[in-house]
Amino acid sequence: MAAINAMEKKLAEYKCDTNEAICLKLVRFPEDLEDDSTTFHPEYSHQLFGDDEVAFGYKGLQIQLFCSAGNLTTLLNVKYTSKVTDTIDCVEPDDVESKIREIIPARSCSNTEDFVSLLEKEAKFKPFGSLLHTYSVHNEEAGEDITYQIYKAEMSCAGFQEYHERLQTFLMWFIETASFIDVDDERWDYFLIFEKYNKDGETLFATVGYMTVYNYYVYPDKTRPRVSQMLILPPFQGEGHGAQLLEAIHRYYLTAPKVLDITAEDPSESYIKLRDFVHAKLCQSLPSFSPDQLIQGFSHKMVEEVQEKLKINKKHARRVYEILRLHNTDMSDLEHAKAYRLEIKRRLVGPYKALHSPCYLHDVMWNSLGFSSLGPRKTKGNLPR
């Protein structure tokens, strides 16, 4: 037993946390390769390394997955200080490189010198598609405003499909339930953010993030764009790019008369907060959401106006109403604070009251006996006794 415990302890030394072992980097200059401050790590790796997110068989494991900042040319290197086979026979380590290659393009680099030579071609990289929006963000560290641009790309754009294959690998590291989409489906829309920066007097572009939107059919002649995937790469997070992207997408679809509303597929809490912020910003300019109208309560006019002008559905319109009414309510005023609380209470207890109303209970009992509210239910034999 002691020998077994000793062996288990020894084998445990060769387990590595893959979220720490995987080193991601967006490379602009050759010197970035040795700069640890530009390295970031995934939030998730379970899709490749199991629920425990552990790789076995190595000490000091480092999986370097570096990408050029613009075109996302990929370099994969696997390093370690020792391997389990160096000291223990009949034990095989995990093939971590093969696991990574399952999700990265086949033409990725495995040689650092080749990767550095490809960095020189970054000056030729230009964003795909048509420009939708340009904005700037002040960078305190650099002491200047940095320009960003949002583009809508098509899979038919030259080189975009290969670029998208490289870009989508980041989803596996930062979205828990991520999966690759069917790019042959023409109902997908692609939106991308790029940063403009200078290198040796030339203007270059760095990938910041992207969003995919699927256009669902709505009877009889409408579509419902649904946000499927959205990712701002970690070096750019916390700078407001997500809000800029979501607002730009809203403004893009506003011009399409066939669009009914804009939704999201299984949104995370962070996305819901972002959507609330963007919706509130857009609705503030609408007459029906003016302070004097907010105090009158949630109205059908609000629903109609946000549906027509902003492609926002009733459920989200209600959320925006409550946010903006709270923003315009002086909570130190007891009367106004009470009115706001009662408004929220009415919304919360409404479904409960409907569920326990006499009419609802009558229908439930009636249906349980084989009848509907419109008359007896047809059966193959006699009615239920």
URSUL-V734259 format. One record per pair of residues at least 12 apart in sequence whose C-alpha atoms are under 10 Angstrom apart, sorted by the first residue. I is the first residue (numbers start at 0). GAP is how many residues later the second one is. If there is no record, write none. Layout:
BEGIN
i-><I & I>
gap-><GAP & GAP>
END
This chain:
BEGIN
i-><6 & 9 & 9 & 9 & 10 & 10 & 10 & 10 & 10 & 10 & 11 & 11 & 11 & 12 & 12 & 12 & 12 & 12 & 13 & 13 & 13 & 13 & 13 & 13 & 13 & 13 & 13 & 13 & 13 & 13 & 14 & 14 & 14 & 14 & 14 & 14 & 14 & 14 & 14 & 14 & 14 & 15 & 15 & 15 & 15 & 15 & 15 & 15 & 15 & 15 & 15 & 16 & 16 & 16 & 16 & 16 & 16 & 16 & 16 & 17 & 17 & 17 & 17 & 17 & 17 & 17 & 17 & 17 & 17 & 17 & 17 & 17 & 17 & 17 & 17 & 17 & 17 & 18 & 18 & 18 & 18 & 18 & 18 & 18 & 18 & 18 & 18 & 18 & 18 & 18 & 19 & 19 & 19 & 19 & 19 & 19 & 19 & 19 & 19 & 19 & 20 & 20 & 20 & 20 & 20 & 20 & 20 & 20 & 20 & 20 & 20 & 20 & 21 & 21 & 21 & 21 & 21 & 21 & 21 & 21 & 21 & 21 & 21 & 21 & 21 & 22 & 22 & 22 & 22 & 22 & 22 & 22 & 22 & 22 & 22 & 22 & 22 & 22 & 23 & 23 & 23 & 23 & 23 & 23 & 23 & 23 & 23 & 23 & 23 & 23 & 23 & 23 & 24 & 24 & 24 & 24 & 24 & 24 & 24 & 24 & 24 & 24 & 24 & 24 & 24 & 24 & 24 & 25 & 25 & 25 & 25 & 25 & 25 & 25 & 25 & 25 & 25 & 25 & 25 & 25 & 25 & 25 & 25 & 25 & 26 & 26 & 26 & 26 & 26 & 26 & 26 & 26 & 26 & 26 & 26 & 26 & 27 & 27 & 27 & 27 & 27 & 27 & 27 & 27 & 27 & 27 & 27 & 27 & 27 & 28 & 28 & 28 & 28 & 28 & 28 & 29 & 29 & 29 & 29 & 29 & 29 & 29 & 29 & 30 & 31 & 32 & 32 & 32 & 32 & 37 & 38 & 38 & 38 & 38 & 38 & 39 & 39 & 39 & 40 & 40 & 40 & 40 & 41 & 41 & 41 & 41 & 41 & 41 & 41 & 42 & 42 & 42 & 42 & 42 & 43 & 43 & 43 & 43 & 43 & 43 & 43 & 44 & 44 & 44 & 44 & 44 & 45 & 45 & 45 & 45 & 46 & 46 & 46 & 46 & 46 & 46 & 46 & 47 & 47 & 47 & 47 & 47 & 47 & 47 & 47 & 48 & 48 & 48 & 48 & 53 & 54 & 54 & 54 & 54 & 55 & 55 & 55 & 55 & 55 & 55 & 55 & 56 & 56 & 56 & 56 & 56 & 56 & 56 & 56 & 56 & 56 & 56 & 56 & 57 & 57 & 57 & 57 & 57 & 57 & 57 & 57 & 57 & 57 & 58 & 58 & 58 & 58 & 58 & 58 & 59 & 59 & 59 & 59 & 59 & 60 & 60 & 60 & 60 & 60 & 60 & 60 & 61 & 61 & 61 & 61 & 61 & 62 & 62 & 62 & 62 & 62 & 62 & 62 & 62 & 63 & 63 & 63 & 63 & 64 & 64 & 64 & 64 & 64 & 64 & 64 & 65 & 65 & 65 & 66 & 66 & 66 & 66 & 66 & 66 & 67 & 67 & 67 & 67 & 67 & 67 & 67 & 67 & 68 & 68 & 68 & 68 & 68 & 68 & 68 & 68 & 68 & 69 & 69 & 69 & 69 & 69 & 69 & 69 & 69 & 69 & 69 & 69 & 69 & 69 & 69 & 69 & 69 & 70 & 70 & 70 & 70 & 70 & 70 & 70 & 70 & 70 & 70 & 70 & 70 & 70 & 70 & 70 & 70 & 70 & 70 & 70 & 71 & 71 & 71 & 71 & 71 & 71 & 71 & 71 & 71 & 71 & 71 & 72 & 72 & 72 & 72 & 72 & 72 & 72 & 72 & 72 & 72 & 72 & 73 & 73 & 73 & 73 & 73 & 73 & 73 & 73 & 73 & 73 & 73 & 74 & 74 & 74 & 74 & 74 & 74 & 74 & 74 & 74 & 74 & 75 & 75 & 75 & 75 & 75 & 75 & 75 & 75 & 75 & 75 & 76 & 76 & 76 & 76 & 76 & 77 & 77 & 77 & 99 & 101 & 102 & 102 & 102 & 102 & 102 & 102 & 102 & 103 & 103 & 103 & 103 & 103 & 103 & 104 & 104 & 104 & 104 & 104 & 107 & 121 & 121 & 121 & 122 & 122 & 122 & 122 & 122 & 122 & 122 & 123 & 123 & 123 & 123 & 124 & 124 & 124 & 125 & 125 & 125 & 125 & 125 & 126 & 126 & 126 & 126 & 126 & 126 & 126 & 126 & 126 & 126 & 126 & 126 & 126 & 126 & 127 & 127 & 127 & 127 & 127 & 127 & 127 & 127 & 127 & 127 & 127 & 127 & 127 & 127 & 127 & 128 & 128 & 128 & 128 & 128 & 128 & 128 & 128 & 128 & 128 & 128 & 128 & 128 & 129 & 129 & 129 & 129 & 129 & 129 & 130 & 130 & 130 & 130 & 130 & 130 & 130 & 130 & 131 & 131 & 131 & 131 & 131 & 131 & 131 & 131 & 131 & 131 & 131 & 132 & 132 & 132 & 132 & 132 & 132 & 132 & 132 & 132 & 132 & 132 & 132 & 132 & 133 & 133 & 133 & 133 & 133 & 133 & 133 & 133 & 133 & 133 & 134 & 134 & 134 & 134 & 134 & 134 & 134 & 135 & 135 & 135 & 135 & 135 & 136 & 136 & 136 & 137 & 138 & 145 & 145 & 145 & 146 & 146 & 146 & 146 & 147 & 147 & 147 & 147 & 147 & 147 & 147 & 147 & 147 & 147 & 147 & 148 & 148 & 148 & 148 & 148 & 148 & 148 & 148 & 148 & 149 & 149 & 149 & 149 & 149 & 149 & 149 & 149 & 149 & 149 & 149 & 149 & 149 & 150 & 150 & 150 & 150 & 150 & 150 & 150 & 150 & 150 & 151 & 151 & 151 & 151 & 151 & 151 & 151 & 151 & 151 & 151 & 152 & 152 & 152 & 152 & 153 & 153 & 153 & 153 & 153 & 154 & 154 & 154 & 154 & 154 & 154 & 154 & 155 & 160 & 163 & 163 & 163 & 164 & 164 & 166 & 166 & 166 & 167 & 167 & 167 & 167 & 167 & 169 & 169 & 169 & 169 & 170 & 170 & 170 & 170 & 170 & 173 & 173 & 173 & 173 & 174 & 174 & 174 & 174 & 177 & 177 & 178 & 179 & 180 & 180 & 180 & 184 & 185 & 185 & 186 & 186 & 186 & 186 & 186 & 186 & 187 & 187 & 187 & 187 & 187 & 187 & 187 & 187 & 187 & 188 & 188 & 188 & 188 & 188 & 188 & 188 & 188 & 189 & 189 & 189 & 189 & 189 & 189 & 190 & 190 & 190 & 190 & 190 & 190 & 190 & 190 & 190 & 190 & 191 & 191 & 191 & 191 & 191 & 191 & 191 & 191 & 191 & 191 & 192 & 192 & 192 & 192 & 192 & 192 & 192 & 192 & 192 & 192 & 192 & 192 & 193 & 193 & 193 & 193 & 193 & 194 & 194 & 194 & 194 & 206 & 206 & 206 & 207 & 207 & 207 & 207 & 207 & 207 & 207 & 207 & 207 & 208 & 208 & 208 & 208 & 208 & 208 & 208 & 208 & 208 & 208 & 209 & 209 & 209 & 209 & 209 & 209 & 209 & 209 & 210 & 210 & 210 & 210 & 210 & 210 & 210 & 210 & 210 & 210 & 211 & 211 & 211 & 211 & 211 & 211 & 211 & 212 & 212 & 212 & 212 & 212 & 212 & 212 & 212 & 212 & 212 & 212 & 213 & 213 & 213 & 213 & 213 & 213 & 213 & 214 & 214 & 214 & 215 & 216 & 216 & 216 & 217 & 217 & 217 & 220 & 220 & 220 & 221 & 221 & 221 & 221 & 221 & 221 & 222 & 222 & 222 & 222 & 222 & 222 & 222 & 223 & 223 & 223 & 223 & 223 & 223 & 223 & 223 & 223 & 224 & 224 & 224 & 224 & 224 & 224 & 224 & 224 & 224 & 224 & 225 & 225 & 225 & 225 & 225 & 225 & 226 & 226 & 226 & 226 & 226 & 226 & 226 & 226 & 227 & 227 & 227 & 227 & 227 & 228 & 228 & 228 & 228 & 229 & 229 & 229 & 229 & 229 & 229 & 231 & 239 & 241 & 241 & 241 & 241 & 242 & 242 & 242 & 242 & 242 & 242 & 242 & 243 & 244 & 245 & 245 & 245 & 245 & 245 & 246 & 246 & 246 & 246 & 246 & 246 & 248 & 249 & 249 & 249 & 249 & 249 & 249 & 249 & 250 & 250 & 250 & 250 & 252 & 252 & 253 & 253 & 253 & 253 & 254 & 254 & 255 & 256 & 256 & 258 & 258 & 259 & 259 & 259 & 259 & 259 & 259 & 260 & 260 & 260 & 260 & 260 & 260 & 260 & 260 & 261 & 261 & 261 & 261 & 261 & 262 & 262 & 262 & 262 & 262 & 274 & 274 & 275 & 275 & 275 & 275 & 275 & 276 & 276 & 277 & 278 & 278 & 278 & 278 & 278 & 278 & 278 & 278 & 278 & 279 & 279 & 279 & 279 & 279 & 279 & 279 & 279 & 280 & 280 & 281 & 281 & 281 & 281 & 282 & 282 & 282 & 282 & 282 & 282 & 282 & 282 & 282 & 282 & 283 & 283 & 283 & 285 & 285 & 285 & 285 & 285 & 286 & 286 & 286 & 287 & 287 & 287 & 287 & 287 & 287 & 287 & 287 & 288 & 288 & 288 & 288 & 288 & 288 & 288 & 288 & 289 & 289 & 289 & 290 & 290 & 290 & 290 & 290 & 291 & 291 & 292 & 293 & 293 & 293 & 293 & 293 & 293 & 293 & 294 & 294 & 294 & 294 & 294 & 294 & 294 & 294 & 294 & 295 & 296 & 296 & 296 & 296 & 296 & 296 & 297 & 297 & 297 & 297 & 297 & 297 & 298 & 298 & 298 & 299 & 301 & 301 & 301 & 301 & 302 & 302 & 302 & 302 & 302 & 303 & 304 & 317 & 321 & 321 & 321 & 324 & 325 & 325 & 367 & 368 & 368 & 368 & 369 & 369 & 369 & 370 & 370>
gap-><81 & 74 & 77 & 78 & 45 & 46 & 47 & 73 & 77 & 80 & 44 & 45 & 46 & 43 & 44 & 45 & 46 & 71 & 40 & 41 & 42 & 43 & 44 & 45 & 46 & 47 & 68 & 69 & 70 & 79 & 38 & 39 & 40 & 41 & 42 & 43 & 44 & 45 & 46 & 69 & 78 & 37 & 38 & 39 & 40 & 41 & 42 & 43 & 44 & 45 & 46 & 28 & 32 & 35 & 36 & 37 & 38 & 39 & 44 & 23 & 24 & 25 & 26 & 27 & 28 & 30 & 31 & 32 & 34 & 35 & 36 & 37 & 38 & 43 & 44 & 45 & 78 & 21 & 22 & 23 & 24 & 25 & 26 & 27 & 30 & 34 & 35 & 36 & 44 & 154 & 20 & 21 & 22 & 23 & 25 & 33 & 34 & 41 & 42 & 43 & 20 & 21 & 33 & 34 & 39 & 40 & 41 & 42 & 43 & 57 & 58 & 59 & 17 & 18 & 19 & 20 & 23 & 39 & 40 & 41 & 42 & 43 & 56 & 78 & 151 & 13 & 15 & 16 & 17 & 18 & 19 & 39 & 40 & 41 & 42 & 43 & 53 & 54 & 14 & 15 & 16 & 17 & 18 & 39 & 40 & 41 & 42 & 43 & 52 & 146 & 149 & 210 & 12 & 13 & 14 & 15 & 16 & 39 & 40 & 41 & 42 & 43 & 44 & 49 & 50 & 209 & 210 & 12 & 13 & 14 & 39 & 40 & 41 & 42 & 43 & 44 & 46 & 47 & 48 & 180 & 181 & 182 & 207 & 209 & 12 & 39 & 40 & 41 & 42 & 43 & 45 & 46 & 47 & 89 & 92 & 179 & 39 & 40 & 41 & 42 & 88 & 91 & 92 & 94 & 169 & 171 & 176 & 177 & 178 & 39 & 40 & 87 & 90 & 91 & 170 & 38 & 82 & 83 & 85 & 86 & 87 & 89 & 90 & 85 & 34 & 31 & 33 & 79 & 83 & 197 & 25 & 26 & 27 & 195 & 196 & 193 & 194 & 195 & 24 & 132 & 133 & 193 & 128 & 129 & 130 & 131 & 132 & 133 & 192 & 129 & 130 & 131 & 132 & 133 & 127 & 128 & 129 & 130 & 131 & 132 & 133 & 127 & 128 & 129 & 130 & 131 & 126 & 127 & 130 & 131 & 52 & 125 & 126 & 129 & 130 & 131 & 132 & 48 & 50 & 51 & 52 & 54 & 55 & 124 & 125 & 45 & 47 & 50 & 51 & 40 & 38 & 39 & 40 & 41 & 27 & 28 & 36 & 37 & 38 & 39 & 40 & 23 & 25 & 26 & 27 & 28 & 29 & 34 & 35 & 36 & 37 & 38 & 39 & 21 & 22 & 23 & 24 & 25 & 26 & 27 & 28 & 35 & 36 & 20 & 21 & 22 & 23 & 24 & 25 & 19 & 20 & 21 & 22 & 23 & 17 & 18 & 19 & 20 & 21 & 22 & 35 & 15 & 16 & 17 & 18 & 19 & 13 & 14 & 15 & 16 & 17 & 33 & 34 & 37 & 12 & 13 & 14 & 15 & 12 & 13 & 35 & 39 & 43 & 44 & 45 & 43 & 46 & 49 & 41 & 42 & 48 & 52 & 99 & 100 & 47 & 48 & 50 & 51 & 53 & 54 & 138 & 139 & 50 & 53 & 125 & 126 & 135 & 136 & 137 & 138 & 139 & 49 & 52 & 53 & 54 & 55 & 56 & 57 & 93 & 124 & 125 & 126 & 134 & 135 & 136 & 137 & 138 & 47 & 48 & 50 & 51 & 52 & 53 & 54 & 55 & 56 & 88 & 89 & 91 & 92 & 93 & 95 & 96 & 134 & 135 & 136 & 36 & 47 & 50 & 90 & 91 & 92 & 93 & 94 & 95 & 134 & 135 & 32 & 34 & 35 & 36 & 42 & 45 & 46 & 49 & 90 & 93 & 94 & 30 & 31 & 32 & 33 & 34 & 35 & 36 & 41 & 44 & 92 & 93 & 29 & 32 & 33 & 34 & 35 & 36 & 37 & 39 & 40 & 41 & 21 & 24 & 25 & 28 & 32 & 33 & 34 & 35 & 36 & 39 & 20 & 32 & 33 & 34 & 35 & 18 & 19 & 32 & 69 & 67 & 62 & 63 & 65 & 66 & 67 & 69 & 77 & 61 & 62 & 63 & 64 & 65 & 66 & 57 & 58 & 60 & 61 & 64 & 58 & 82 & 83 & 84 & 75 & 76 & 77 & 79 & 80 & 81 & 82 & 78 & 79 & 80 & 81 & 79 & 80 & 81 & 68 & 77 & 78 & 79 & 80 & 22 & 23 & 24 & 25 & 26 & 33 & 65 & 66 & 67 & 68 & 77 & 78 & 79 & 80 & 22 & 23 & 24 & 25 & 26 & 27 & 29 & 30 & 31 & 32 & 35 & 62 & 63 & 64 & 66 & 21 & 22 & 23 & 24 & 25 & 26 & 27 & 28 & 29 & 31 & 61 & 62 & 63 & 20 & 21 & 22 & 23 & 24 & 61 & 18 & 19 & 20 & 21 & 22 & 60 & 61 & 62 & 17 & 18 & 19 & 20 & 59 & 60 & 113 & 116 & 117 & 119 & 120 & 15 & 16 & 17 & 18 & 19 & 60 & 111 & 112 & 114 & 115 & 116 & 118 & 119 & 13 & 14 & 15 & 16 & 17 & 59 & 60 & 61 & 110 & 114 & 12 & 13 & 14 & 15 & 60 & 106 & 109 & 12 & 13 & 59 & 60 & 105 & 102 & 103 & 104 & 101 & 100 & 49 & 50 & 51 & 47 & 48 & 49 & 50 & 45 & 46 & 47 & 48 & 49 & 57 & 58 & 59 & 60 & 93 & 96 & 43 & 44 & 45 & 46 & 47 & 56 & 59 & 95 & 96 & 41 & 42 & 43 & 44 & 45 & 58 & 59 & 60 & 91 & 94 & 95 & 98 & 99 & 39 & 40 & 41 & 42 & 43 & 59 & 94 & 97 & 98 & 37 & 38 & 39 & 40 & 41 & 58 & 59 & 60 & 97 & 100 & 36 & 37 & 38 & 39 & 32 & 34 & 35 & 36 & 37 & 28 & 29 & 30 & 31 & 33 & 34 & 35 & 30 & 22 & 19 & 26 & 46 & 15 & 18 & 40 & 42 & 43 & 12 & 13 & 42 & 61 & 63 & 39 & 61 & 62 & 63 & 58 & 59 & 60 & 61 & 62 & 57 & 58 & 59 & 60 & 54 & 55 & 56 & 93 & 50 & 51 & 50 & 49 & 31 & 47 & 48 & 29 & 28 & 29 & 26 & 27 & 28 & 29 & 30 & 38 & 24 & 25 & 26 & 27 & 28 & 37 & 38 & 39 & 40 & 22 & 23 & 24 & 25 & 26 & 36 & 37 & 38 & 20 & 21 & 22 & 23 & 24 & 39 & 18 & 19 & 20 & 21 & 22 & 39 & 54 & 55 & 57 & 58 & 15 & 16 & 17 & 18 & 19 & 20 & 38 & 39 & 40 & 53 & 12 & 13 & 14 & 15 & 16 & 17 & 18 & 39 & 48 & 49 & 51 & 52 & 12 & 13 & 14 & 15 & 16 & 12 & 13 & 14 & 41 & 25 & 26 & 29 & 23 & 24 & 25 & 26 & 27 & 28 & 29 & 33 & 34 & 21 & 22 & 23 & 24 & 25 & 27 & 28 & 32 & 33 & 36 & 19 & 20 & 21 & 22 & 23 & 31 & 32 & 35 & 16 & 17 & 18 & 19 & 20 & 21 & 31 & 34 & 35 & 38 & 13 & 14 & 15 & 16 & 17 & 18 & 19 & 12 & 13 & 14 & 15 & 16 & 17 & 36 & 49 & 50 & 51 & 52 & 12 & 13 & 14 & 15 & 49 & 50 & 51 & 12 & 44 & 47 & 43 & 41 & 42 & 43 & 40 & 41 & 42 & 37 & 38 & 39 & 34 & 35 & 36 & 37 & 38 & 39 & 33 & 34 & 35 & 36 & 37 & 38 & 39 & 29 & 34 & 35 & 36 & 37 & 38 & 39 & 40 & 87 & 24 & 25 & 28 & 34 & 35 & 36 & 37 & 38 & 39 & 86 & 35 & 36 & 37 & 38 & 39 & 40 & 19 & 22 & 35 & 36 & 37 & 38 & 39 & 40 & 35 & 36 & 37 & 38 & 39 & 35 & 36 & 37 & 38 & 12 & 15 & 16 & 34 & 37 & 41 & 13 & 34 & 29 & 32 & 33 & 36 & 28 & 31 & 32 & 33 & 34 & 35 & 36 & 34 & 33 & 25 & 28 & 29 & 32 & 33 & 28 & 30 & 31 & 32 & 34 & 35 & 13 & 12 & 28 & 29 & 32 & 60 & 61 & 62 & 31 & 58 & 59 & 60 & 57 & 58 & 54 & 55 & 56 & 57 & 54 & 55 & 55 & 51 & 54 & 49 & 52 & 47 & 48 & 50 & 51 & 52 & 53 & 45 & 46 & 47 & 49 & 50 & 51 & 52 & 53 & 45 & 48 & 49 & 50 & 51 & 12 & 48 & 49 & 50 & 53 & 41 & 45 & 40 & 41 & 43 & 44 & 47 & 43 & 46 & 42 & 27 & 31 & 33 & 37 & 38 & 40 & 41 & 42 & 44 & 36 & 37 & 39 & 40 & 41 & 42 & 43 & 44 & 39 & 43 & 24 & 27 & 28 & 38 & 19 & 22 & 23 & 26 & 27 & 29 & 34 & 37 & 38 & 41 & 36 & 37 & 40 & 16 & 19 & 20 & 23 & 24 & 14 & 15 & 18 & 12 & 13 & 14 & 15 & 16 & 17 & 18 & 33 & 12 & 13 & 16 & 17 & 31 & 32 & 35 & 36 & 34 & 35 & 38 & 33 & 34 & 36 & 37 & 38 & 33 & 36 & 32 & 27 & 28 & 30 & 31 & 32 & 34 & 35 & 26 & 29 & 30 & 31 & 33 & 34 & 41 & 44 & 45 & 29 & 24 & 25 & 28 & 42 & 43 & 46 & 19 & 20 & 23 & 24 & 27 & 45 & 18 & 19 & 22 & 14 & 12 & 15 & 16 & 19 & 12 & 13 & 14 & 15 & 18 & 13 & 12 & 29 & 18 & 21 & 22 & 15 & 14 & 15 & 16 & 14 & 15 & 16 & 13 & 14 & 15 & 12 & 13>
END
